[in-house]
């Protein structure tokens, strides 16, 4: 997870969507070869109330195939974040399932909730 190079007011439609697509290369590792779009998901975390768009692509590093998803997510009206999941192709589905389960567990904290970790006995 990292800060997005975009602001939440850049829509996930029209010409702006091409801008998001073009920015995908900045999230690839050095030496990535033959990046190929695989899929797009215009509502990657349905029911969460966060606008977002996920792009998934294949690429190669010497001797190995990888899959990467890049999810732009309007986390608030002032902040857009990028969630990146990368794994060797045979392991990507499992890595994505774990990551999406984690993302779907996110919730807003109530003002009275304590974030301190309780001491272990």
C-alpha positions as CSV (number, residue, x, y, z in Angstrom):
1,X,0.0,0.0,0.0
2,X,1.3,3.4,-0.9
3,X,0.1,6.9,-1.6
4,X,-1.4,7.3,-5.1
5,X,0.1,9.8,-7.5
6,X,-3.5,10.9,-8.2
7,X,-6.1,12.7,-6.2
8,X,-9.5,11.3,-5.4
9,X,-11.1,13.8,-7.7
10,X,-9.5,12.2,-10.8
11,X,-12.4,10.0,-12.0
12,X,-12.2,6.3,-12.9
13,X,-13.9,7.0,-16.3
14,X,-13.3,8.5,-19.7
15,X,-9.8,9.9,-20.5
16,X,-8.8,9.8,-16.8
17,X,-9.0,6.0,-16.9
18,X,-6.4,6.0,-19.6
19,X,-4.2,8.1,-17.3
20,X,-4.5,5.4,-14.6
21,X,-3.6,2.7,-17.2
22,X,-0.5,4.5,-18.3
23,X,0.7,4.9,-14.7
24,X,0.7,1.2,-14.1
25,X,4.2,0.8,-15.4
26,X,5.6,2.8,-12.5
27,X,4.5,0.0,-10.1
28,X,6.3,-2.7,-12.0
29,X,9.7,-3.9,-10.7
30,X,12.9,-3.0,-12.6
31,X,13.5,-5.4,-15.5
32,X,9.8,-6.4,-15.9
33,X,9.3,-7.5,-19.5
34,X,6.2,-7.8,-21.7
35,X,3.6,-6.3,-19.3
36,X,0.2,-7.4,-20.7
37,X,-3.2,-6.2,-19.4
38,X,-5.2,-9.1,-18.1
39,X,-8.4,-7.6,-16.5
40,X,-10.0,-4.5,-15.0
41,X,-12.5,-4.3,-12.2
42,X,-14.3,-1.0,-11.8
43,X,-15.6,-1.8,-8.3
44,X,-12.9,-3.8,-6.5
45,X,-14.3,-3.6,-3.0
46,X,-18.1,-3.6,-3.4
47,X,-20.2,-2.5,-0.5
48,X,-17.4,-0.6,1.2
49,X,-18.4,2.8,-0.1
50,X,-14.9,3.4,-1.5
51,X,-14.6,4.3,-5.2
52,X,-11.8,2.4,-6.9
53,X,-10.5,0.6,-9.9
54,X,-8.3,-2.5,-10.1
55,X,-6.0,-3.4,-13.0
56,X,-4.4,-6.8,-13.3
57,X,-1.5,-7.5,-15.6
58,X,0.9,-10.2,-16.5
59,X,4.7,-9.6,-16.9
60,X,7.9,-11.6,-17.0
61,X,11.2,-11.4,-15.2
62,X,14.0,-13.6,-16.5
63,X,12.8,-17.2,-16.2
64,X,9.6,-16.5,-14.3
65,X,6.0,-15.2,-15.0
66,X,4.3,-12.9,-12.6
67,X,0.9,-11.4,-12.1
68,X,0.3,-8.0,-10.5
69,X,-2.9,-6.2,-9.5
70,X,-2.9,-2.4,-8.9
71,X,-5.9,-1.1,-7.1
72,X,-6.5,2.7,-7.0
73,X,-8.8,3.3,-4.0
74,X,-10.4,6.6,-2.9
75,X,-9.8,6.0,0.8
76,X,-11.3,9.4,1.7
77,X,-12.4,12.6,-0.1
78,X,-8.8,13.8,0.4
79,X,-6.7,10.7,-0.1
80,X,-6.3,8.0,-2.8
81,X,-4.1,5.0,-2.1
82,X,-2.7,2.3,-4.3
83,X,-2.8,-1.4,-3.2
84,X,-0.4,-3.6,-5.1
85,X,-0.5,-7.4,-5.1
86,X,2.3,-9.2,-6.9
87,X,3.1,-12.9,-7.0
88,X,4.5,-15.5,-9.3
89,X,1.7,-16.5,-11.7
90,X,0.9,-19.9,-10.0
91,X,0.6,-18.2,-6.6
92,X,-1.2,-15.1,-7.5
93,X,-4.8,-16.3,-7.0
94,X,-4.0,-17.3,-3.4
95,X,-2.1,-14.1,-2.7
96,X,-5.0,-12.0,-4.1
97,X,-7.6,-13.9,-2.0
98,X,-5.6,-13.3,1.2
99,X,-5.1,-9.6,0.3
100,X,-8.7,-9.0,-0.6
101,X,-9.9,-10.6,2.5
102,X,-7.7,-8.3,4.5
103,X,-8.8,-5.2,2.6
104,X,-12.5,-6.2,3.1
105,X,-11.9,-6.4,6.9
106,X,-10.9,-2.7,7.0
107,X,-13.4,-0.5,8.7
108,X,-13.7,3.0,10.1
109,X,-12.8,3.3,13.8
110,X,-15.2,4.9,16.3
111,X,-13.8,7.8,18.1
112,X,-13.8,5.9,21.4
113,X,-11.9,2.8,20.1
114,X,-8.4,2.4,21.5
115,X,-5.7,1.4,19.0
116,X,-3.2,0.3,21.6
117,X,-2.2,-3.4,21.6
118,X,-3.2,-5.0,24.8
119,X,-0.3,-6.5,26.9
120,X,0.2,-10.2,26.7
121,X,0.0,-12.2,29.9
